[in-house]
Amino acid sequence: MFFTTTGFHGFHVFCGVICIAFVTGKAFLGKYTQAHHQGIETIGLYWHFVDLVWIVLFTIIVSDLEAKAKGEGRIPLAVILSEAKDLRSLAQRRSSRDSSSLRPQMTGA
């Protein structure tokens, strides 16, 4: 299970790196403007989605392995979901903090 999910994750990371290289090339050629930058937004969302999925999967796999090592059986789904909720709220806080620093600051006229 671990190697299968790691392989799928590696494949998606590889695809993401190729897409980021493509978007970067288009950016250097001046294909994006302030009004037209959907490609950058899309690959950014894809990259962070792949990252978030891996964090959740890794947490589930490691928690399950630790529980089996202790002889406890499987971790309850409620515990896993609460960990995923904490990660999601952390990602949202970081995202809002990062995007607020990118907004142009208005000065008094």
PAMI-207908 format. One record per atom (N, C-alpha, C, CB): residue in three letters; x, y, z. Coordinates in steps of 0.05 Angstrom, whole numbers, padded with zeros to 5 digits, always signed. Glycine has a CB too. Layout:
ALAXYZ
...
REM end
This chain:
MET+00016-00024+00000
MET+00000+00000+00000
MET+00017+00025+00000
MET-00019+00000+00024
PHE+00038+00025+00017
PHE+00055+00049+00019
PHE+00069+00054-00008
PHE+00076+00045+00041
PHE+00080+00033-00020
PHE+00095+00037-00045
PHE+00076+00045-00068
PHE+00110+00011-00052
THR+00052+00035-00068
THR+00033+00042-00089
THR+00026+00072-00086
THR+00007+00025-00087
THR+00019+00081-00063
THR+00012+00109-00059
THR+00036+00127-00064
THR+00001+00114-00031
THR+00060+00118-00056
THR+00084+00134-00061
THR+00089+00136-00091
THR+00108+00121-00047
GLY+00084+00114-00106
GLY+00088+00114-00135
GLY+00068+00133-00148
GLY+00085+00086-00146
PHE+00043+00132-00140
PHE+00023+00150-00152
PHE+00030+00179-00145
PHE-00005+00143-00141
HIS+00039+00184-00121
HIS+00046+00211-00113
HIS+00070+00221-00130
HIS+00053+00213-00083
GLY+00090+00203-00133
GLY+00113+00210-00149
GLY+00106+00217-00178
GLY+00134+00188-00149
PHE+00087+00201-00189
PHE+00078+00207-00216
PHE+00064+00234-00218
PHE+00058+00185-00225
HIS+00047+00240-00199
HIS+00034+00266-00199
HIS+00053+00289-00194
HIS+00011+00267-00178
VAL+00073+00285-00178
VAL+00094+00306-00174
VAL+00109+00310-00200
VAL+00113+00298-00151
PHE+00116+00288-00214
PHE+00130+00290-00239
PHE+00113+00306-00259
PHE+00136+00263-00250
CYS+00087+00300-00261
CYS+00069+00315-00279
CYS+00068+00344-00271
CYS+00041+00302-00279
GLY+00067+00350-00245
GLY+00066+00377-00235
GLY+00092+00392-00242
GLY+00062+00377-00206
VAL+00115+00379-00240
VAL+00140+00393-00247
VAL+00141+00400-00276
VAL+00164+00375-00239
ILE+00131+00381-00293
ILE+00130+00387-00322
ILE+00111+00410-00327
ILE+00121+00362-00338
CYS+00088+00411-00315
CYS+00069+00433-00318
CYS+00081+00459-00308
CYS+00043+00427-00304
ILE+00094+00459-00285
ILE+00106+00483-00275
ILE+00128+00493-00294
ILE+00118+00478-00247
ALA+00144+00475-00305
ALA+00164+00483-00325
ALA+00151+00496-00349
ALA+00181+00459-00333
PHE+00129+00485-00358
PHE+00115+00496-00381
PHE+00104+00523-00375
PHE+00092+00477-00389
VAL+00092+00526-00352
VAL+00081+00552-00344
VAL+00103+00573-00340
VAL+00064+00549-00317
THR+00125+00564-00328
THR+00148+00582-00325
THR+00159+00592-00352
THR+00171+00568-00309
GLY+00161+00573-00371
GLY+00169+00581-00398
GLY+00151+00601-00411
GLY+00171+00556-00416
LYS+00125+00597-00408
LYS+00105+00616-00418
LYS+00108+00643-00404
LYS+00077+00606-00415
ALA+00114+00643-00378
ALA+00117+00668-00364
ALA+00141+00683-00373
ALA+00119+00662-00333
PHE+00163+00669-00378
PHE+00187+00683-00389
PHE+00183+00694-00417
PHE+00211+00663-00389
LEU+00165+00682-00432
LEU+00158+00692-00458
LEU+00138+00715-00457
LEU+00148+00670-00476
GLY+00128+00721-00434
GLY+00109+00743-00430
GLY+00080+00736-00438
GLY+00118+00767-00446
LYS+00073+00711-00436
LYS+00046+00702-00444
LYS+00025+00708-00423
LYS+00046+00672-00450
TYR+00033+00715-00399
TYR+00014+00720-00378
TYR+00014+00750-00372
TYR+00021+00704-00352
THR-00010+00760-00365
THR-00013+00788-00357
THR-00027+00788-00330
THR-00029+00804-00378
GLN-00031+00812-00320
GLN-00045+00814-00294
GLN-00074+00805-00296
GLN-00044+00843-00283
ALA-00086+00809-00320
ALA-00113+00800-00324
ALA-00115+00771-00333
ALA-00127+00819-00345
HIS-00095+00761-00347
HIS-00096+00734-00358
HIS-00073+00717-00345
HIS-00094+00734-00389
HIS-00079+00703-00324
HIS-00060+00686-00310
HIS-00072+00660-00300
HIS-00047+00702-00287
GLN-00092+00651-00314
GLN-00107+00627-00305
GLN-00088+00602-00303
GLN-00130+00621-00323
GLY-00069+00600-00321
GLY-00051+00577-00321
GLY-00035+00576-00296
GLY-00033+00578-00345
ILE-00026+00599-00286
ILE-00010+00600-00262
ILE-00027+00591-00238
ILE+00002+00628-00258
GLU-00052+00602-00237
GLU-00070+00595-00215
GLU-00076+00565-00215
GLU-00096+00611-00217
THR-00081+00554-00239
THR-00089+00526-00241
THR-00067+00508-00232
THR-00097+00520-00269
ILE-00042+00512-00241
ILE-00020+00495-00233
ILE-00014+00498-00204
ILE+00005+00500-00251
GLY-00017+00522-00193
GLY-00013+00526-00164
GLY-00033+00510-00148
GLY-00015+00555-00157
LEU-00058+00510-00156
LEU-00079+00495-00142
LEU-00073+00465-00144
LEU-00107+00501-00153
TYR-00065+00456-00168
TYR-00058+00428-00172
TYR-00035+00420-00154
TYR-00051+00422-00202
TRP-00014+00436-00153
TRP+00009+00429-00138
TRP+00003+00427-00108
TRP+00031+00451-00142
HIS-00013+00446-00098
HIS-00020+00445-00069
HIS-00040+00423-00063
HIS-00032+00472-00061
PHE-00057+00416-00082
PHE-00075+00394-00078
PHE-00060+00367-00076
PHE-00096+00392-00101
VAL-00040+00363-00094
VAL-00024+00339-00092
VAL-00009+00338-00066
VAL-00003+00338-00116
ASP+00001+00361-00057
ASP+00015+00362-00031
ASP-00003+00355-00008
ASP+00027+00390-00027
LEU-00027+00367-00008
LEU-00046+00361+00014
LEU-00055+00332+00014
LEU-00070+00380+00011
VAL-00060+00321-00009
VAL-00068+00293-00011
VAL-00045+00275+00001
VAL-00074+00284-00040
TRP-00021+00282-00006
TRP+00002+00265+00004
TRP+00004+00268+00034
TRP+00028+00274-00009
ILE+00000+00292+00045
ILE+00002+00295+00075
ILE-00020+00278+00088
ILE-00001+00325+00082
VAL-00044+00278+00078
VAL-00066+00263+00090
VAL-00060+00233+00087
VAL-00093+00270+00076
LEU-00052+00224+00063
LEU-00047+00195+00059
LEU-00024+00186+00076
LEU-00040+00190+00029
PHE-00002+00202+00078
PHE+00021+00194+00094
PHE+00013+00192+00124
PHE+00043+00215+00091
THR-00004+00211+00133
THR-00013+00211+00160
THR-00029+00186+00166
THR-00030+00236+00167
ILE-00047+00178+00147
ILE-00063+00154+00151
ILE-00046+00129+00151
ILE-00084+00152+00128
ILE-00027+00128+00132
ILE-00010+00104+00131
ILE+00008+00101+00156
ILE+00008+00105+00106
VAL+00021+00123+00164
VAL+00038+00122+00187
VAL+00022+00116+00212
VAL+00054+00148+00190
SER-00001+00129+00215
SER-00018+00123+00239
SER-00027+00094+00240
SER-00043+00142+00239
ASP-00034+00083+00216
ASP-00042+00055+00215
ASP-00019+00037+00222
ASP-00053+00049+00187
LEU+00005+00043+00212
LEU+00028+00026+00218
LEU+00036+00027+00248
LEU+00052+00035+00201
GLU+00034+00052+00259
GLU+00040+00054+00288
GLU+00020+00039+00305
GLU+00040+00084+00296
ALA-00006+00040+00297
ALA-00027+00026+00312
ALA-00022-00004+00310
ALA-00055+00033+00302
LYS-00015-00014+00286
LYS-00010-00042+00283
LYS+00014-00051+00299
LYS-00006-00049+00253
ALA+00035-00034+00301
ALA+00059-00041+00316
ALA+00053-00043+00346
ALA+00081-00020+00311
LYS+00034-00026+00355
LYS+00026-00027+00383
LYS+00005-00048+00389
LYS+00015+00001+00392
GLY-00006-00060+00367
GLY-00026-00081+00371
GLY-00054-00069+00375
GLY-00019-00099+00394
GLU-00058-00044+00368
GLU-00084-00031+00373
GLU-00103-00034+00350
GLU-00079-00002+00378
GLY-00094-00045+00327
GLY-00112-00046+00304
GLY-00112-00021+00289
GLY-00140-00054+00313
ARG-00134-00015+00277
ARG-00136+00009+00260
ARG-00143+00034+00276
ARG-00157+00005+00237
ILE-00134+00057+00266
ILE-00141+00083+00279
ILE-00170+00090+00270
ILE-00121+00105+00270
PRO-00186+00099+00289
PRO-00214+00107+00281
PRO-00214+00129+00261
PRO-00229+00116+00306
LEU-00233+00128+00243
LEU-00235+00148+00221
LEU-00239+00176+00233
LEU-00259+00141+00203
ALA-00252+00179+00255
ALA-00256+00206+00267
ALA-00229+00219+00274
ALA-00274+00204+00292
VAL-00210+00204+00283
VAL-00184+00215+00290
VAL-00170+00224+00264
VAL-00166+00194+00304
ILE-00171+00208+00243
ILE-00158+00215+00218
ILE-00171+00240+00206
ILE-00161+00192+00198
LEU-00198+00242+00207
LEU-00211+00265+00196
LEU-00205+00290+00212
LEU-00241+00260+00195
SER-00202+00288+00238
SER-00196+00312+00254
SER-00168+00321+00248
SER-00199+00306+00284
GLU-00149+00303+00243
GLU-00122+00311+00235
GLU-00123+00324+00208
GLU-00103+00286+00234
ALA-00139+00314+00189
ALA-00141+00326+00162
ALA-00153+00354+00164
ALA-00158+00308+00143
LYS-00173+00357+00182
LYS-00185+00384+00186
LYS-00165+00404+00196
LYS-00210+00382+00205
ASP-00148+00395+00215
ASP-00127+00413+00226
ASP-00108+00421+00204
ASP-00112+00399+00249
LEU-00100+00402+00187
LEU-00082+00409+00165
LEU-00095+00428+00145
LEU-00073+00383+00150
ARG-00121+00424+00139
ARG-00135+00441+00120
ARG-00137+00469+00131
ARG-00163+00430+00115
SER-00143+00473+00157
SER-00145+00500+00169
SER-00118+00513+00169
SER-00157+00498+00197
LEU-00096+00498+00174
LEU-00069+00509+00173
LEU-00063+00518+00145
LEU-00049+00488+00182
ALA-00070+00503+00125
ALA-00065+00510+00097
ALA-00080+00535+00089
ALA-00072+00487+00078
GLN-00105+00537+00099
GLN-00121+00561+00093
GLN-00110+00586+00106
GLN-00150+00557+00102
ARG-00100+00583+00131
ARG-00088+00606+00144
ARG-00063+00615+00129
ARG-00082+00600+00173
ARG-00046+00596+00121
ARG-00022+00603+00106
ARG-00029+00616+00080
ARG-00004+00578+00102
SER-00049+00605+00066
SER-00057+00616+00040
SER-00067+00644+00043
SER-00078+00598+00028
SER-00084+00650+00063
SER-00094+00677+00066
SER-00072+00696+00074
SER-00117+00678+00086
ARG-00053+00687+00090
ARG-00031+00704+00099
ARG-00013+00710+00074
ARG-00014+00690+00121
ASP-00007+00690+00058
ASP+00010+00694+00035
ASP-00003+00711+00014
ASP+00018+00667+00022
SER-00029+00707+00009
SER-00042+00723-00011
SER-00046+00752-00002
SER-00070+00711-00018
SER-00049+00757+00024
SER-00052+00785+00033
SER-00026+00800+00030
SER-00061+00785+00062
SER-00003+00786+00031
SER+00023+00801+00027
SER+00028+00807-00002
SER+00046+00784+00039
LEU+00013+00794-00021
LEU+00017+00799-00049
LEU-00001+00822-00059
LEU+00011+00774-00064
ARG-00021+00829-00044
ARG-00039+00850-00052
ARG-00025+00877-00052
ARG-00064+00852-00034
PRO-00030+00894-00072
PRO-00017+00920-00072
PRO-00027+00937-00049
PRO-00022+00934-00099
GLN-00009+00951-00037
GLN-00016+00968-00014
GLN-00026+00995-00025
GLN+00008+00972+00006
MET-00049+01004-00015
MET-00060+01030-00024
MET-00048+01052-00007
MET-00091+01030-00022
THR-00040+01073-00020
THR-00029+01096-00005
THR-00049+01119-00008
THR-00001+01104-00015
GLY-00049+01137+00011
GLY-00067+01160+00011
GLY-00059+01179-00011
GLY-00066+01174+00038
ALA-00079+01190-00025
ALA-00074+01209-00047
ALA-00076+01238-00038
ALA-00092+01203-00070
REM end
